[in-house]
């Protein structure tokens, strides 16, 4: 396990504007290519203004978190980037014949990413307030600490607002995103394993993982269940199931709801071997944890939605 992949000197902060300009140039070219056929034109001033504002916000956040200390490239952050790239790439591929393509998928994915990070971090901080002593600690998402349930809620809100504003059907877009979310989640959990967070309870099993003292593990030096790797493997299974089910779905939105149900089953089972705030029982004498209760409620809600919105069979069926 290696939470920090590489550490660069303070000079590395000067590369941030260069990297950001390169990213914005790529986005600009992508939009130009996508808008060429439809006749739409981007306003260069608006794009440059958005890039400038985004750059200033990024620099401000980096300053608040690190105060221009040596820049640490952390495994958790790198795997989050890999997860986002993998999930978005799959979504662009799978939605290539739909009504939202290319730049639209990128916009939705970026919005979901921002909403997901904010929602997941807020919920994680609320569940672990005793771990944070300052605002900068709360903003340090690259060191780990995100709640999946909070992330889904934040992402759904942002994507729903985007779809309403641009005239896309939210259920259809959610179905496009579902397999990509499962794929990205698999990579993200590898980042958790490298960071040492979201681990399991102590175990005597031969595949128990021992995390070093400088990791995010709460019980360093003791073999624990590598629940991060369990979740990574199971999420790949869910991804494969969703890919197989997608052509068979008869109503938009049901694939996304199916994903939430499959994830809830996985998370409920995972809680029996997982440590951390979500693994704490709700109350004295209560056998379920917070995450297990949330999983049951989400599973039931999604099941009811699927049952009540399922298309009726025709007389010939």
C-alpha positions in Angstrom: 0.0 0.0 0.0 1.3 3.4 -0.9 -0.8 6.5 -0.1 1.7 8.9 -1.6 3.0 8.0 -5.1 5.4 10.8 -5.5 6.2 14.2 -3.9 7.2 17.2 -5.9 8.9 20.4 -4.6 7.1 23.8 -4.2 8.1 24.7 -7.8 5.5 22.2 -9.0 2.7 24.6 -8.2 3.8 26.7 -11.3 2.6 23.8 -13.5 -1.0 24.1 -12.4 -1.8 27.0 -14.7 -0.1 25.3 -17.6 -2.0 22.0 -17.0 -5.3 23.9 -16.7 -4.8 25.8 -19.9 -4.1 22.5 -21.7 -7.3 21.0 -20.3 -9.4 24.0 -21.3 -7.9 23.9 -24.8 -8.9 20.3 -25.1 -12.4 21.1 -23.9 -12.6 24.0 -26.3 -11.6 21.9 -29.3 -13.9 19.1 -28.3 -16.9 21.5 -28.2 -15.9 23.0 -31.5 -15.9 19.6 -33.1 -19.2 18.5 -31.5 -20.9 21.8 -32.4 -19.7 21.9 -36.0 -22.5 19.7 -37.4 -25.4 21.3 -35.5 -24.3 24.8 -36.4 -24.0 25.9 -32.7 -21.1 28.1 -31.8 -19.4 28.5 -28.5 -18.8 32.0 -27.3 -15.0 32.3 -26.8 -15.4 35.0 -24.1 -17.7 32.8 -22.0 -15.3 29.9 -22.3 -12.3 31.9 -21.4 -14.2 33.5 -18.5 -15.2 30.0 -17.2 -11.6 28.8 -17.5 -10.3 31.8 -15.6 -12.8 31.5 -12.8 -12.2 27.7 -12.6 -8.4 28.3 -12.4 -8.8 30.9 -9.7 -11.0 28.5 -7.7 -8.7 25.6 -8.1 -5.6 27.7 -7.0 -7.6 29.0 -4.0 -8.6 25.5 -2.9 -5.0 24.2 -3.4 -3.7 27.1 -1.3 -6.2 26.6 1.5 -5.4 22.9 1.7 -1.6 22.9 1.2 -0.4 26.4 1.7 2.1 25.9 -1.2 3.8 23.0 0.6 5.5 20.4 -1.5 2.9 18.9 -3.9 2.1 15.3 -3.0 0.7 13.1 -5.7 -1.5 10.7 -3.7 -2.7 7.3 -4.8 -6.3 8.0 -3.8 -6.5 11.1 -6.0 -4.8 9.4 -8.9 -7.3 6.5 -8.7 -10.2 8.9 -8.5 -9.0 10.4 -11.7 -8.6 7.0 -13.3 -12.1 6.1 -12.1 -13.6 9.2 -13.6 -11.8 8.7 -16.9 -12.8 5.0 -17.1 -16.5 5.7 -16.3 -16.7 8.7 -18.6 -15.0 6.9 -21.5 -17.4 4.0 -21.2 -20.4 6.4 -21.0 -19.3 8.2 -24.1 -19.0 4.9 -25.9 -22.3 3.4 -24.8 -24.2 6.7 -25.5 -22.8 7.2 -28.9 -26.1 6.4 -30.6 -28.3 8.2 -28.1 -29.6 11.7 -27.9 -26.7 12.9 -25.7 -23.3 12.4 -27.1 -19.7 13.5 -26.9 -19.5 17.0 -25.3 -22.9 16.5 -23.6 -21.7 13.3 -21.9 -18.5 15.2 -20.8 -20.6 18.0 -19.4 -22.9 15.6 -17.5 -20.0 13.6 -16.2 -18.2 16.8 -14.9 -21.4 18.0 -13.3 -21.9 14.6 -11.6 -18.3 14.6 -10.5 -18.6 18.0 -8.8 -21.9 17.2 -7.2 -20.7 13.8 -6.2 -17.6 15.0 -4.5 -19.4 17.8 -2.6 -22.2 15.5 -1.5 -20.0 12.6 -0.6 -17.6 14.8 1.4 -20.3 16.6 3.3 -21.9 13.3 4.4 -18.5 11.8 5.3 -17.5 14.9 7.4 -20.9 14.9 9.2 -20.4 11.2 10.1 -16.8 11.7 11.2 -16.8 15.2 12.8 -14.3 14.1 15.5 -11.6 13.5 12.9 -11.5 17.1 11.6 -9.9 20.0 13.5 -10.0 22.6 10.7 -11.7 23.7 7.5 -8.6 22.7 5.5 -8.8 19.1 6.8 -12.4 19.0 5.7 -11.4 20.2 2.2 -8.6 17.6 1.8 -10.6 15.1 -0.3 -7.4 13.8 -2.0 -6.4 12.1 1.3 -9.6 10.0 1.3 -12.9 10.2 3.0 -16.0 10.1 0.7 -19.4 8.7 1.3 -20.9 6.9 -1.7 -24.5 7.5 -0.6 -23.8 11.2 -0.3 -22.0 11.2 -3.6 -25.0 9.6 -5.4 -27.4 12.2 -3.9 -25.1 15.1 -4.9 -24.6 13.8 -8.4 -28.3 13.1 -9.0 -29.2 16.6 -8.0 -26.7 18.2 -10.4 -27.5 15.8 -13.3 -31.2 16.4 -12.8 -30.7 20.2 -12.9 -28.5 19.9 -16.0 -31.1 17.7 -17.8 -33.9 20.1 -17.1 -31.9 23.0 -18.3 -30.8 21.4 -21.5 -34.0 19.4 -22.3 -32.6 15.9 -21.8 -34.7 13.2 -20.2 -33.2 12.5 -16.8 -34.1 8.7 -16.7 -32.5 8.2 -20.1 -29.3 10.0 -19.0 -29.2 8.2 -15.7 -29.3 4.8 -17.6 -26.4 5.9 -19.7 -24.4 6.8 -16.6 -25.2 3.7 -14.5 -22.6 1.2 -15.9 -20.0 3.9 -16.0 -20.6 4.6 -12.3 -20.1 0.9 -11.5 -16.9 0.7 -13.5 -15.5 3.9 -12.0 -16.4 2.7 -8.5 -14.3 -0.3 -9.0 -11.2 1.8 -9.7 -12.0 4.2 -6.9 -12.0 1.4 -4.3 -8.5 0.4 -5.4 -7.5 4.0 -4.4 -9.1 3.3 -1.0 -7.0 0.2 -0.7 -3.7 2.1 -1.5 -4.7 4.8 0.9 -5.7 2.5 3.7 -9.2 3.9 4.3 -12.5 2.0 4.1 -10.8 -1.2 5.4 -12.4 -4.1 7.1 -12.3 -5.5 10.6 -9.4 -7.6 11.9 -9.2 -11.1 10.5 -7.1 -14.3 10.7 -7.8 -15.2 7.1 -4.6 -15.7 5.0 -5.5 -12.8 2.6 -5.8 -10.3 5.5 -4.2 -7.0 4.6 -1.7 -5.2 6.9 -1.6 -1.4 6.5 1.4 0.6 7.6 1.3 3.2 10.4 1.4 6.2 7.9 -1.7 5.0 6.1 -5.4 6.0 6.8 -6.0 2.7 8.4 -7.4 2.9 12.0 -5.7 -0.3 13.0 -2.2 -0.3 11.4 -0.1 -3.4 11.8 -3.1 -5.7 12.3 -4.4 -8.0 9.5 -7.8 -6.7 8.4 -10.3 -7.6 5.7 -9.4 -5.9 2.4 -13.0 -4.8 1.9 -11.9 -2.3 -0.6 -10.8 -5.1 -3.0 -14.0 -7.0 -2.3 -16.0 -3.9 -3.3 -13.8 -3.4 -6.4 -14.3 -7.0 -7.6 -18.1 -7.0 -6.9 -18.5 -3.6 -8.6 -17.0 -5.1 -11.8 -19.6 -7.9 -11.5 -22.3 -5.3 -11.2 -20.9 -3.5 -14.3 -21.1 -6.7 -16.3 -24.7 -7.3 -15.2 -25.8 -3.8 -16.1 -24.2 -4.1 -19.6 -26.1 -7.4 -20.1 -29.4 -6.0 -18.8 -29.3 -2.7 -20.7 -30.8 -4.0 -24.0 -33.5 -5.8 -22.1 -34.8 -2.8 -20.1 -38.2 -1.7 -21.3 -38.4 1.7 -19.6 -35.8 4.5 -19.2 -34.5 4.9 -15.6 -34.9 1.3 -14.6 -31.3 0.4 -15.4 -30.1 3.2 -13.0 -32.6 2.0 -10.3 -31.3 -1.6 -10.9 -27.8 -0.4 -10.2 -28.8 1.2 -7.0 -30.5 -2.0 -5.9 -27.5 -4.1 -6.8 -25.1 -1.7 -5.0 -27.4 -1.8 -2.0 -27.2 -5.6 -1.8 -23.4 -5.5 -2.1 -23.1 -2.7 0.5 -25.4 -4.5 3.0 -23.3 -7.6 2.8 -20.0 -5.7 2.9 -20.9 -4.0 6.2 -20.5 -7.3 8.0 -16.7 -7.2 7.4 -16.2 -3.4 7.2 -14.9 -1.0 9.9 -15.4 2.7 10.2 -18.3 5.1 10.9 -20.8 3.4 8.6 -20.1 0.1 10.3 -21.3 1.4 13.7 -24.7 0.1 14.8 -27.4 2.8 14.9 -28.2 2.3 18.6 -27.6 0.0 21.5 -29.1 -3.4 20.8 -29.8 -2.6 17.2 -28.2 -5.1 14.8 -28.0 -2.9 11.7 -25.4 -0.3 10.8 -26.1 3.1 9.2 -25.1 1.9 5.8 -27.2 -1.2 6.1 -30.3 0.7 7.0 -29.6 3.2 4.1 -29.1 0.2 1.7 -32.5 -1.4 2.7 -34.3 1.9 2.3 -32.8 2.5 -1.1 -33.4 -1.0 -2.2 -37.1 -0.9 -1.3 -37.6 2.6 -2.8 -36.0 1.5 -6.1 -38.0 -1.7 -6.1 -41.3 0.1 -5.6 -40.4 2.6 -8.4 -39.6 -0.2 -10.8 -42.8 -2.1 -9.9 -45.1 0.9 -10.2 -43.6 2.2 -13.5 -43.1 -1.1 -15.3 -44.8 -1.0 -18.7 -48.0 -3.1 -18.9 -47.8 -6.2 -21.1 -49.7 -6.1 -24.4 -52.5 -8.7 -24.9 -50.2 -10.7 -27.3 -47.5 -11.2 -24.6 
